[in-house]
Structure formats: structure tokens, C-alpha cells
């Protein structure tokens, strides 16, 4: 097994054979990243990624690695480097014309479409979010925490919409060194005080603690960077009256719940719940 794949299989290493091999075929994992437009207005925060079985992630990893190695070789994929907010492609895409970049990105996009089961995410206007959480200093300045909690809490209805049933779904997020410890502590706290509306959430679906990994060691996470970055860029373009690059569209043939649409009212309700 390639070293770049080991983190995908880490969560099933405690299961003995032959059950382990059977689990690998069907067990689902969600690889998630986030993208914040920061100083680009309207400031937009997106957290999203893809759901696939371990075998699907294994195939995606191999194909993604091969595409990175194709001339001109890329060390990694970064949406922000391929599509900076201004100027020509930079970083790993430095020296690419827009046509060369788009051709290469379309190859990555096709790899995703061939190998994932569903695409999920949450997005919102950061100014609206900060207004709703204006009395919560810690939450106001960190939309990541809200998105993380909301995404995990919405897993059960998402699986229902996607017709994937109530089954185990393991989450792997891109590294967040500052937030990881409090987020994991919050996850355990929620597990111990199970939300009444979702009695089987932790028993049947969120069985394992969310994991955090770097996208250089777990390169399949670079696909989540593509989703989060493209949806952030597409949203900003549309809200500024521009047509997004066609490569930023959600995959039409992949199941999706790019949902969890968060509007002013939902943000306000969540903030009030946090005070109670």
C-alpha cells in the first residue's frame, strides 16, 4: 500500500479479517476542506468535500497522483494557485497560460467525477454570520467552528437525501492546528450528551472521531480543496454579476447536498441556540 493512502485505511485497522476487507469495500469517508475569501467581497466561507468509499478514495488517490506527475509536473494541487483572485496562475501553476491551466484542472475534475459518490458542503456570507454572532466574540471571529458543527450535525438528513442510508461515515478534515483540540473536545462532549433529535447519530453514523490530516500526506484531500475553492469563487463571481468559470460548477452527475443553505434567519437561530 502506498504511504499516501495509509491514512485512508487507518480507521479500519482495528477490524480483523475477513470483516476488514468487506468493510473497506463499502465504508464511507468524507474528505473536507474549507475556503474563506478573506478580503475579497462579498466575504464568503465554504466548507465542503466529497463522500466516497475507501476503495473509491484509493482509486482517486492513484489517478490524482498520476495526474500530478504528468508533465509539466505539479507538486500538489491548490485551487488558489490555479485561480488566484487576481493575476495569472501562480505557485505550482506558475507559467501556465489560462488555457493550459484549464485543461489540467479539467483532468482533475474528471478524476473526481469518476471516483466519488456524493458532494456535500455548507456556505454563507461571513458578514451575515458575524452580525448573527456579534455577541459571541469567539464564534464571531471564527466561522470555521460554526461550519464544522453544522456540517456534522446535518450528516443524518444529508445521508437520507443522498439515499445512502443510515451508515457509518468517517470525516477527515484538512489540518487546523489551532482549532483541532477544542473541536475534538466538543465532539466528545456532544457524543456524551447526544442530541435528542438525532439519537443514533453517534451510535450509527459518526462512530469515529473526526480526523485532521495534511493535504500533502493525504493527497485525496486536494480534491476537497478543489470543491471548497471552486464554490467560493463561483459564489463570489455570481454575487458580483459575473459568470463563473465552467470548471467551478458542481459535478452534474454526482449526488449532491451542497446545502445546508445558511441564510440570515438560520444564522440568527443558531446564535440564539448557542446562548441558551
N, C-alpha and C positions, 0 to 999 in steps of 0.2 A: 504494500500500500504506500502510495506516495505521501511524503511528510505533509504536503499541503492539504491533504484530505483528512488527516488524523482527527482533527477537532470535530469534524462532522460525525465521526463514529464514537466519540468519547462517551456519549450519553447512553450507549448500549453495551459498553464493555462489561458491565456487571451482569448481563444476561447470559446464561450458559447456552451452548449449542445443544440441539439444533434450533432452539427458540430464537437465538440471536439472529441467525441468518434470515429466518422468517420475518422477524421484526424489521430488519434492515430494508426489506423489500417494500414495506408499506408505511413505516413510521414517518411521520411528517415533521419537518423542521421549517421554521420561518426565519429567514435571514433579513435583518432590518438595519437600516441606516437612516440618518436624518440630514436635512439640508435647511439652512437658515439664510435668507437673502441678506441679512445684516443691514448694510447701508443702502441697499437697492430698494426703492419704494415701488409699490406698497410692500413693506416688510412682510415676508411670508415664511412660515415654518411648515415643513413637511417631514413626516416620519413614515417610512414605508419600506416595503420589500416584497419578497416572493415566498410562497409556500411550495414545497416540493418534498418528495420522498428522499431518503438518503441515497438511494440508487440514482435518482434524477440529479441530485446535487453532485454526485460523483461524476456523472457524465458531463454535467455543465462545467465542473472544475477542469476536467481534461480538455474539453473543447476550448474553454476560455484561456487556459494555459497555452494551448497551441496557437491560438489567435494572437496572444501577446508576443509569442516568439516569431511570428511571421514578419518578414522584412516590410518596412522598417520596424525593428523590434521595439516593443514597449515594455518598460519595467513593471508597469501596473496601469490600470485604467482609472482615470479621475474625470468625472463629469466637468468639474470646474476648470480643469486644464484643457479639456476638449472644447468647452463652450464658456470661456470667461465672459464676464458681464460686459467687457469692452475689449476691443483689440483682437488680435489674431490668436489662434490656438497657442498655448504655452506649455511649459513643463514637459511632460512626456510627448506632447503633441506639437512641440515647438518645431517650426519649419514646415509643418503640414499646410497645404492650401485648404480652404474650406471644403472643396470637392474631395480631396484626399481624406480629410478628417471624416466627412460624412460617409464615405464608402467604408471606412474602417469601423466607424460606430455602428453602421447598419449590420456589419458582420456580428458584432457583439449582441446587438438587438435580436438577431435571428437565433443566436445560440440560446438566449433566454427563452424565446418563444418555443423552442423545441424541447426545453427541458424543465419547465416549471408547471405547477398545477394551477396556481392562483396568484394574484397580485392584490396586496392589501395596503392600506395606509390611512393616515389622518393628516389633515392640513387646516391651517387657519391663519387669519390676519393677526400678526403679533400686536398691532396697536389695539385691536379689539380685545385680545387676550389680556394685555396689560391694563386696560381700562377695567375689565371684569375683576382682575385680581389686584387692583390698586391698593387695597388694604392688607394684602399678603405680600410683604416685601420679598421673602424668599421665593415664593411661587411666581411673583410678578416678573422677576428678573431671570427666570429660568423656565421657559416654555417646554424644555425637554422633559421635565418631570411630569408635567400635566399630560403630554402626549404619550409618554411611556405607560402611565397608569391607565389612561383612557384606552389605549390600544389593547393592553392585556385584559382589561375588564370587558372589552367588547368581543373577545375571542369566541365565546359560545354562540351568540347570534350570528357572527360572521361565518362560522363553520356551517350553520344552518342555512344561511343564504347561499353559500357556495355548494351546498348539498354534499358536504364532506362528512357529515355525521358528527356525533359527539365522540371524538377520539383524541388520543394524546397528541399534543402539538408542542414541540420544544422550540424556544426562542433563542436565537443568537443575535446579539446586537454588536455593532461596531464599538470599539473601545471608547469609554467615557470615564477617564481616570478619576475625576472629581466626584461624579455622581454615583459611581458603581456601588460603593459601600452603603450609602443611605437608601439607594433603590433596592438593593438586595434585602436590607433590613426591613424596608417597607413591604416587600413581597412576603417575607416570612410572617410579618405582623398580620397582613391580610389573610394569609393562609390559616393562621391560628384563630382569626376572628372572621370566619367565612361569611361572605356577603349573603344574606338570606335569599336574595333573588336568584343567586347562582350557587345552589348547594353542592353541585357536582363539578364546579369549575376547577378546583384544585385536586379533586379526587380522580377525575376522569380526563381532564384536558391539560391543565398546567401542572403536570405531575412533577416535572423537574424545574429546578431554579433556573431563571434566565441566565445565559452565559454572555460574557463580553470578550470579543476577540479582535485582533487587528486584521485589517483587510489585506495586508501583505502576507501574513501567515495563512489566512483563510481566504483565498482569493475569490471564492464564490461570493463573499460579501461585497466585492466590487460591483456585482450585478445590482445589489441593493442601493449602492451609491448612484448607479445609473438611474434607477427608478426615482429615488428621492430628489436627485438633482434635476432630472428632466421635468418632473411635475412642478417643482418650484419655479423653474424657468418658464414653463408653459403657462402657469398661473399668472405670473407677473406680466408676461407678454400680452395675454388676453385682457388683463385689467388695465393695461396701458394702450389698448386699441391696436395691438399688433398681432399678426398671425404667428403662432409658434412654429418652430422647425418641425416638419412632419415626423422626424425621428423621435420627438418628445411625446408623441401620442402613446396612450396606454395600448398594450397589445390587444387587438380586437378579438383574437382567437383564444385568449387566455382568460379563465374565470377571474372575476374581479369584484372586490368590495373596496373601491378606493373611496372610502366612505367616511363613515363616521364623519359626515359633514358637520363641521363645528361652526355654528353661527353665533351672533351676539347673545341670543337667548340661552343657548346651550352653555356658553361660557359663563354667563351670569349665574345660571342654575348650579353649575359645578363649583363656582366660587362660594355660593351660599352654603352648599353642602359641606364644603371644607371648613366653614365657620361653626357648623353645628356639632 
